[in-house]
């Protein structure tokens, strides 16, 4: 039995496509920034997912939306998440859970991360109740139909969506 005490990881990686970053994502990052010394928001370039914003624009929007948080770093990646974690020396992955329906998928991912890299731990946070229903895909759909997304995303994202959908 290993009796070596566990040490607290001071950095966490929060991966996602962030297409676009929403108030729900920001809520998770803000709360994580109080729990960890550093939060790395890792924006995935996933060729299997159709994104409305290219990775450069998603990075720009995230940087602007999270600029007030000095302990947040934004990076992009196209590798396996565990490879990014090893490269950064970070072994805590942050995942947001909005609903029970998210849990099964996130549970599978957590198991896979640990299978690929046994040092990985997954840390789950739920967004505040007012943000539980927000998803990037819903935001894109509302915006593409000319709906008001001002309560769902920061103003910089709202402007980018208006420009993207010309509404």
C-alpha positions in Angstrom: 0.0 0.0 0.0 1.3 3.4 -1.0 1.4 5.6 2.2 2.9 8.6 0.4 0.5 11.6 1.0 -1.3 13.0 -2.0 -0.4 16.5 -3.0 -2.8 19.0 -4.3 -2.5 19.8 -8.0 -2.2 23.5 -8.4 -3.1 23.6 -12.2 -6.1 22.2 -14.0 -6.9 21.9 -17.7 -10.4 22.7 -18.9 -10.8 21.3 -22.4 -13.5 21.9 -24.9 -14.3 23.2 -28.4 -15.8 26.4 -26.9 -17.7 27.1 -30.1 -18.5 29.7 -28.8 -17.5 30.2 -25.2 -20.7 30.8 -23.1 -21.6 32.2 -19.8 -21.8 28.6 -18.5 -18.1 28.0 -19.5 -17.1 31.3 -18.0 -18.9 30.4 -14.7 -16.9 27.1 -14.5 -13.6 28.9 -15.3 -14.2 31.7 -12.7 -15.0 29.2 -10.0 -12.1 26.9 -10.9 -9.8 30.0 -10.8 -10.6 30.3 -7.1 -9.9 26.7 -6.5 -6.7 26.3 -8.5 -3.6 28.5 -8.9 -3.9 28.2 -12.7 -6.6 27.2 -15.1 -5.6 26.2 -18.6 -8.6 26.6 -21.0 -7.6 24.2 -23.8 -9.5 24.8 -27.0 -9.7 21.6 -29.1 -9.2 21.6 -32.9 -11.5 18.6 -33.5 -11.8 17.8 -37.2 -14.7 15.5 -36.5 -16.8 18.4 -35.1 -18.2 21.0 -37.4 -17.5 24.4 -35.7 -18.9 27.7 -36.8 -15.8 29.6 -35.6 -12.3 28.7 -36.6 -9.9 27.9 -33.8 -8.2 31.3 -34.0 -11.5 33.1 -33.5 -12.5 30.7 -30.6 -9.2 31.5 -28.9 -9.6 35.2 -29.4 -13.2 35.1 -27.9 -12.1 33.1 -25.0 -9.1 35.4 -24.3 -11.3 38.4 -24.4 -14.1 36.9 -22.3 -11.7 35.6 -19.6 -9.2 38.6 -19.6 -10.2 39.6 -16.1 -8.8 36.4 -14.7 -5.1 36.6 -14.3 -4.5 33.0 -13.5 -6.2 31.7 -16.7 -4.2 30.6 -19.7 -5.7 29.9 -23.1 -4.2 27.4 -25.5 -5.2 25.4 -28.5 -4.5 21.7 -29.1 -5.1 19.0 -31.7 -3.6 16.1 -29.9 -5.0 13.7 -27.4 -5.9 15.6 -24.2 -3.7 13.3 -22.1 -0.7 14.2 -24.4 -1.4 17.9 -23.7 -1.6 17.1 -20.0 1.7 15.3 -20.0 3.3 18.1 -22.1 2.1 20.7 -19.6 2.8 18.5 -16.5 -0.9 18.9 -15.4 -2.8 15.8 -14.3 -6.2 17.3 -13.3 -8.8 17.6 -16.0 -11.8 19.9 -15.3 -15.1 19.0 -16.8 -18.5 20.7 -16.5 -21.7 18.8 -15.8 -24.9 20.5 -16.7 -27.3 17.7 -16.4 -27.5 14.0 -15.5 -27.4 13.2 -19.2 -23.9 14.6 -19.3 -22.7 12.3 -16.6 -22.5 9.0 -18.6 -20.4 10.5 -21.3 -18.1 12.4 -18.9 -17.8 9.2 -16.7 -16.6 7.3 -19.8 -14.1 10.1 -20.7 -12.7 10.2 -17.1 -12.1 6.4 -17.3 -10.4 6.6 -20.6 -8.2 9.5 -19.5 -7.1 7.5 -16.5 -6.5 4.4 -18.7 -4.3 6.4 -21.1 -2.5 8.2 -18.2 -2.9 6.7 -14.7 -1.9 10.0 -13.1 -4.9 11.8 -14.5 -7.8 12.8 -12.2 -11.0 14.3 -13.4 -12.6 17.1 -11.4 -16.3 17.9 -12.1 -18.0 21.2 -11.5 -21.6 22.1 -12.2 -22.3 25.6 -13.4 -24.6 27.9 -11.4 -28.3 27.1 -11.8 -28.9 30.0 -14.1 -26.3 28.5 -16.5 -27.3 24.9 -16.4 -29.3 24.9 -19.6 -26.7 26.8 -21.8 -24.8 24.9 -24.5 -22.8 26.3 -27.3 -24.9 24.4 -29.9 -28.1 26.0 -28.5 -26.5 29.4 -28.5 -25.5 29.0 -32.1 -29.0 27.8 -33.1 -30.7 30.7 -31.4 -28.2 33.2 -32.9 -28.5 31.8 -36.4 -32.2 32.3 -36.2 -31.8 35.9 -35.1 -32.7 35.3 -31.5 -31.3 37.2 -28.5 -28.4 35.5 -26.9 -27.3 38.4 -24.7 -28.1 36.5 -21.4 -26.2 33.4 -22.6 -22.8 34.8 -23.8 -20.5 37.7 -23.1 -21.0 40.8 -25.4 -17.9 40.0 -27.4 -19.4 36.6 -28.4 -22.8 38.2 -29.1 -21.1 40.6 -31.5 -19.2 37.8 -33.2 -22.3 35.7 -33.6 -24.1 38.7 -35.1 -21.3 39.1 -37.6 -21.2 35.4 -38.3 -24.9 35.1 -39.0 -25.4 38.6 -40.3 -28.3 39.4 -38.0 
